[in-house]
Amino acid sequence: AVVSTQSTGIVLYDDEGETVGKFRWNLKGIFLDGCIACRTPWRIKNAKAAEGPNNWEFTLTDGVVRIAIEGEVLYEHALRAECAMVYKRATRFAFYNMGCEN
């Protein structure tokens, strides 16, 4: 489950290592720099593992951002054309504000 108001996220980079933007999430919202700013859906806020850790998947494919937990898509957002063009350059990523258990 999302358990903090401190943002956790992924920095997205292009092939040259330049920052394309950041994808961040917490209890209050989901953000993609310059493109998405919305409240965190209840389905994500309330996602709990039955036993131990669960698998979260973040994808940004063909201009669509998806968050899935254990294979079930709980969030999906199609980017506007200009945002899709910017984030299409993202080929690498790094996590931030996460402990080793993540």
N, C-alpha and C positions, 0 to 999 in steps of 0.2 A: 504494500500500500504506500501511497505517497504520504509521508509522515512529517513533513517539515514545511515551514514557510520560507526557508532559505532555498534559493534556486539551485537546482542540480542541472547539469546540462552537458551538451556536446558542442565543441567548437568544430566547425566545418571548414575545410581547407581545399584549395584548388591544387592542381598538379605541381605548381611552383612553390607551394607551401604558404601562399598568401591566404589570410583569413577571408572566407566568403561571408560568414555570419555565425551566429550562435543559436542553437535550439535549447531553450530552458523550460523547466517545469517545476512546479511546487504545488502546495495545497490551494493556492489562490488562482494560478493561471498557467497557461501554456503559451510560450512566446517563440517566435522565429523572427529574428531581427528584421525589422522593416516590413514584415509580411503578415504575421499572426500575433494577435494579442486577444486571448479569450479566457474565460473562466475554465478551470479544470473540471471536466465532466465528472458527475457523481460516479459513473462506472469505474473511472480511474481512481478517484479518491478512495473508493471502498474496495478496491481490488486487494484481496488477501490470499496469501499462499495457504493451501490446505496443509502442507507439511514442508517446512524448510523454505529456502528461497524459491522464487518463481522466475521464469524467463520473460523479460521484457524485450520487445523488438521495436526499434525505431527505424522506419524506412522513409526515404524521400526518393520516389521513383516516378518518372514521367510527370513531375509537377504535383504529385500527391503526397502529403505527409500522412503517415499512419503510425499509430502506436497500438501494438498488440501485446497481450499478456497470455502466455501459454497458448499462443496460436489464435486467440480470439481478438479480432480487431475491435478496440474500444474507442478509438478516436481516428477520424479521417477528415482531412481538409485539402481540397484542391486549391492550389496557389493561383493567384491572378497571373496573367501572362508575363508581366514584367518581373514578378517574383520568381516565377518558374524559370525564366531565363537566367537570373542571377544565381539561383541555387543549383541550376543544372551543371555549373562549373565545379560543384563540390565532389571531390573524389577521395578525400581523406578526412579523418576525424580524430578528435581526442576528447576524453571525458574530463570534466572538472567538477570540483566540490563533491566528490564521492570518496568514501572510505574504501579500504581494501576489500571489504566484504561485498562490495557491489561488483 
